[in-house]
Amino acid sequence: MKKIDLQTLAGFTDTKSTAAPSAGVTRVTTDSRKVGVGDVFIALKGDKFDAHDFIPQVIADGATAVVVNRVEAAWDTGSCAVIHVSDTLTALQDMARGYRCWHQPLIIGLTGSNGKTSTKDLTAIIMARKFQTLATFGNLNNHIGLPLTLLSLGEGDECGVVEMGMNHEGEIKTLVDIALPDAAIVTNVGMAHIEYLGSQDAIGWEKGTLPANVHGEGVVVLNANDSYSDLIARHCQATVYRAGVNAGDVRAFDLRASAEGTAFKLDFSGEIVENFLPIIGEHMVGNAALAACMGWAHGITPADIADALRQAKLTGGRMEVKSVRGIHFIDDSYNANPDSMKAGLSALAALNSSGRKVAVLGRMGELGIHAEEGYRSVGTHAAALGLSVIYTVGDEAASISNTSRFLGHSEARNFPSHEACADHLKEELQPGDAVLLKGSRSAGMEKILALFQTS
């Protein structure tokens, strides 16, 4: 965080008290375990916790100020300022918005049903070629994580790439009103969170809230391969670009996949450069095209973009290739929905591999009444790809392998547990085989690799 006067920071909120104007603040945190001198601690309250219980501890640890919605007489505050507000979550968000306006970086907001974190990582590494850039850590993309990301923008940071997640109506607007983005990327409109939104059209409307709120001098990059992009573009006041695979103002084409990554060409409206992305999957190339387009729109040269992509690394659990005893495991275990599951399967099928191609799939969350339809659609897609083996783990995911087997795939099978699946893989896999591990976070599909590695 860029050093800011406590009085200025407190002034961004509806504070009921006056903070000492001479105090300088270097960090805002909601984690009582990490408070130090110069920090402001915001005491959030959840369903199962109340951080006000830790106020004596954070004062003893040297906090410059605490933000609270109640004050207790037993607190010995000493030189620690107490900022009394009506609601500490609202105060966190107000501080983030105020600090963002005070700091004045270029803010790029990013949302979509699939690929948000990967595209965020790729966008950040490209934007860093021209701007000192900070990006959302991991997937801290909600009403708490996004404000903390904005408040961590430091001295010299010129650009912030902030991920915006949602699973209920209105959540993107809340994040947009905090971040006030100058630019936006929408990766796609898919089926993720349909349990809460009800329909893909509703998801599209929610995702479109971000680009619709970018100001007229800003930039919006939309997926040239997504059917909702034309509708979203009609509601934008910013300049709109499209990027994708074999389509768009920035167009990726001539894809060549291997276990090491994907080689491809990028066409920047006539200027063509060769690229290599050390990540597999056509959908990842599409994400790279979106990120490349954002960089290009901000004056970064195609040559610099290509150099950045060659060095790209993603947040863990996203199409991460790990070789174990000559077997290539593709760890895409971070999250899953029908669209991302199909993309992962297609990436496995396109891989230039000397051995068998084995899909190991787990449950998908937040599908609600659309769950059975989603599982069957994945099973149908898997069966059509000609994969060597399709394994699933758990009762819910069994519909995938059952559907594939019904459609004639003889090597489709369900296992009741991670352990049973890993034991079978130990017996069957050979050097040269490629294995995709994919499922929602709750499915814990990365456990299979850990179990496979045990003797």
SULNOR-V37092 format. One record per pair of residues at least 12 apart in sequence whose C-alpha atoms are under 8 Angstrom apart, sorted by sequence separation. I is the first residue (numbers start at 1). GAP is how many residues later the second one is. If there is no record, write none. Layout:
i: {I,I}
gap: {GAP,GAP}
//
This chain:
i: {7,26,27,28,29,30,43,137,191,252,253,263,264,319,320,332,401,402,6,7,8,25,26,27,28,29,30,71,136,149,190,252,253,263,292,318,319,401,6,7,24,25,28,30,66,68,70,121,135,189,190,252,253,262,263,317,318,345,390,6,7,25,64,65,66,67,68,69,70,120,189,251,252,261,262,317,318,398,5,6,7,52,64,65,66,67,68,69,120,146,220,250,251,261,262,317,318,398,5,6,41,63,64,65,66,67,68,69,146,250,251,261,262,317,397,5,6,59,62,65,67,69,146,189,220,222,224,225,249,250,251,260,261,262,316,5,6,32,56,68,69,134,219,220,221,222,223,224,225,249,250,260,261,262,4,5,55,56,68,212,218,219,220,221,222,223,224,225,249,260,261,379,380,391,394,3,4,56,59,67,117,141,186,211,216,217,218,219,220,221,222,223,224,259,288,379,383,390,391,392,393,394,395,3,4,32,36,41,117,141,142,186,214,215,216,217,219,221,225,258,375,378,379,382,383,389,390,391,392,393,394,3,35,39,40,43,134,140,141,142,212,213,214,215,216,224,257,262,266,376,377,379,380,388,389,390,391,392,393,394,2,37,38,39,40,41,42,43,44,67,132,133,136,139,141,142,204,208,211,212,213,214,224,257,375,376,379,380,383,391,393,1,32,33,36,37,38,39,40,41,42,43,132,133,134,135,136,168,186,211,212,223,268,319,375,379,383,393,1,32,35,36,37,38,39,40,41,42,131,132,133,134,135,136,167,184,185,212,338,383,422,426,1,35,36,37,40,131,132,133,134,135,136,166,169,184,205,208,211,255,337,372,376,380,418,421,422,425,35,131,133,143,168,169,183,204,336,337,359,393,146,150,167,168,273,335,336,358,361,418,419,422,423,167,184,273,276,337,357,358,359,360,361,362,363,391,418,422,143,147,183,271,275,278,356,357,358,359,360,361,362,363,127,143,147,181,182,274,275,277,278,356,357,358,359,360,361,362,419,142,146,181,182,252,273,276,277,278,356,358,359,360,363,364,418,172,176,180,181,188,252,268,275,276,277,278,362,363,172,182,183,184,185,186,187,188,275,277,278,362,170,173,182,183,184,185,186,187,338,342,349,361,124,169,172,173,176,182,183,184,185,186,189,245,252,337,338,341,345,349,123,172,188,251,281,349,25,189,250,280,338,342,346,188,245,250,279,338,342,345,23,120,188,245,279,120,244,250,279,45,120,243,244,250,44,245,249,43,44,244,42,117,243,244,116,243,242,42,93,97,100,243,93,96,99,100,108,110,242,92,95,96,99,105,106,107,108,109,110,111,241,97,105,106,107,108,109,110,111,112,93,96,104,105,106,107,108,109,110,111,89,92,96,105,107,109,92,95,283,20,260,282,19,259,281,19,223,281,19,282,283,17,18,281,282,17,281,16,17,109,223,280,281,15,16,119,222,15,16,221,259,281,15,109,14,15,116,280,13,14,107,109,115,221,10,107,108,109,111,114,221,107,108,109,110,111,112,113,114,220,106,107,108,109,110,111,112,113,114,219,355,358,360,361,364,365,106,107,108,109,110,111,112,113,114,355,356,357,358,359,360,361,362,363,364,14,108,110,112,113,355,356,357,358,359,360,361,362,363,365,13,112,113,114,219,354,355,356,357,358,359,360,361,362,12,100,113,353,354,355,359,363,364,97,353,363,13,97,353,362,12,13,96,97,12,96,97,362,94,361,10,12,93,9,12,348,12,348,348,9,9,345,259,344,257,258,259,257,258,259,344,112,257,258,111,341,341,111,110,187,2,109,327,336,337,187,327,335,336,337,326,327,328,330,332,333,334,335,336,185,326,327,328,329,330,331,332,333,334,335,336,325,326,327,328,329,330,331,332,333,334,335,326,327,328,329,330,331,332,333,334,327,329,333,185,333,333,333,331,29,28,329,28,27,28,27,317,324,192,191,192,191,191,190,1,2,1,2,1,2,3,1,2,1,122,123,126,118,122,126,123,119,123,127,115,118,119,122,123,126,130,196,119,120,123,129,195,115,119,123,194,195,196,127,193,194,195,126,192,193,194,195,129,192,195,129,191,194,138,126,126,129,126,125,126,125,122,125,122,121,122,121,122,121,121,118,118,117,118,114,114}
gap: {12,12,12,12,12,12,12,12,12,12,12,12,12,12,12,12,12,12,13,13,13,13,13,13,13,13,13,13,13,13,13,13,13,13,13,13,13,13,14,14,14,14,14,14,14,14,14,14,14,14,14,14,14,14,14,14,14,14,14,15,15,15,15,15,15,15,15,15,15,15,15,15,15,15,15,15,15,15,16,16,16,16,16,16,16,16,16,16,16,16,16,16,16,16,16,16,16,16,17,17,17,17,17,17,17,17,17,17,17,17,17,17,17,17,17,18,18,18,18,18,18,18,18,18,18,18,18,18,18,18,18,18,18,18,18,19,19,19,19,19,19,19,19,19,19,19,19,19,19,19,19,19,19,19,20,20,20,20,20,20,20,20,20,20,20,20,20,20,20,20,20,20,20,20,20,21,21,21,21,21,21,21,21,21,21,21,21,21,21,21,21,21,21,21,21,21,21,21,21,21,21,21,21,22,22,22,22,22,22,22,22,22,22,22,22,22,22,22,22,22,22,22,22,22,22,22,22,22,22,22,22,23,23,23,23,23,23,23,23,23,23,23,23,23,23,23,23,23,23,23,23,23,23,23,23,23,23,23,23,23,24,24,24,24,24,24,24,24,24,24,24,24,24,24,24,24,24,24,24,24,24,24,24,24,24,24,24,24,24,24,24,25,25,25,25,25,25,25,25,25,25,25,25,25,25,25,25,25,25,25,25,25,25,25,25,25,25,25,26,26,26,26,26,26,26,26,26,26,26,26,26,26,26,26,26,26,26,26,26,26,26,26,27,27,27,27,27,27,27,27,27,27,27,27,27,27,27,27,27,27,27,27,27,27,27,27,27,27,28,28,28,28,28,28,28,28,28,28,28,28,29,29,29,29,29,29,29,29,29,29,29,29,29,30,30,30,30,30,30,30,30,30,30,30,30,30,30,30,31,31,31,31,31,31,31,31,31,31,31,31,31,31,32,32,32,32,32,32,32,32,32,32,32,32,32,32,32,32,32,33,33,33,33,33,33,33,33,33,33,33,33,33,33,33,33,34,34,34,34,34,34,34,34,34,34,34,34,34,35,35,35,35,35,35,35,35,35,35,35,35,36,36,36,36,36,36,36,36,36,36,36,36,37,37,37,37,37,37,37,37,37,37,37,37,37,37,37,37,37,37,38,38,38,38,38,38,39,39,39,39,39,39,39,40,40,40,40,40,40,40,41,41,41,41,41,42,42,42,42,43,43,43,43,43,44,44,44,45,45,45,46,46,46,46,47,47,48,50,50,50,50,50,51,51,51,51,51,51,51,52,52,52,52,52,52,52,52,52,52,52,52,53,53,53,53,53,53,53,53,53,54,54,54,54,54,54,54,54,54,54,55,55,55,55,55,55,56,56,60,61,61,61,62,62,62,63,63,63,64,64,64,65,65,65,65,66,66,67,67,67,67,67,67,68,68,68,68,69,69,69,69,69,70,70,71,71,71,71,72,72,72,72,72,72,73,73,73,73,73,73,73,74,74,74,74,74,74,74,74,74,75,75,75,75,75,75,75,75,75,75,75,75,75,75,75,75,76,76,76,76,76,76,76,76,76,76,76,76,76,76,76,76,76,76,76,77,77,77,77,77,77,77,77,77,77,77,77,77,77,77,78,78,78,78,78,78,78,78,78,78,78,78,78,78,79,79,79,79,79,79,79,79,79,80,80,80,81,81,81,81,82,82,82,82,83,83,83,83,84,84,85,85,85,86,86,86,87,87,88,89,90,91,92,92,93,93,93,94,94,94,94,95,95,95,96,97,98,99,100,100,101,101,102,102,102,103,103,103,103,103,104,104,104,104,104,104,104,104,104,105,105,105,105,105,105,105,105,105,105,105,105,106,106,106,106,106,106,106,106,106,106,106,107,107,107,107,107,107,107,107,107,108,108,108,109,111,112,113,115,119,120,120,123,124,124,125,129,129,145,146,146,147,148,149,150,150,151,151,152,152,152,153,153,154,165,165,165,166,166,166,167,168,168,168,169,169,169,169,169,169,170,170,171,171,171,171,171,172,172,172,172,172,172,173,173,173,173,174,174,174,174,174,175,175,175,176,176,176,177,178,179,179,182,183,183,184,187,187,190,191,191,192,192,193,194,196,197,198,200,225,226}
//
